[in-house]
Amino acid sequence: ATFYIWLRVPNPLEFTKKLYRDFNVKVLPGEFLARDDKDGINPGKEFIRIALVEDEKKTASALARIKEALS
């Protein structure tokens, strides 16, 4: 089973690139995982999705690097 964290960030696409380039962490911009609703709003637009799929040690390390990237 997989558990996901949807984290609100200022610029999800740029933050995703920064995480991969500078911190070796892969996430997805939320807007890639949702479609616009009837009002043209994408509910994932302001978020990144973090999949918690690794063991506890790797997950803790990745979350620490995400925290560092946010500061």
Secondary structure, 3 states (H helix, E strand, C coil): CCEEEEEECCCHHHHHHHHHHHHCCCCEEHHHHCCCCCCCCCCCCCEEEEEECCCHHHHHHHHHHHHHHHC
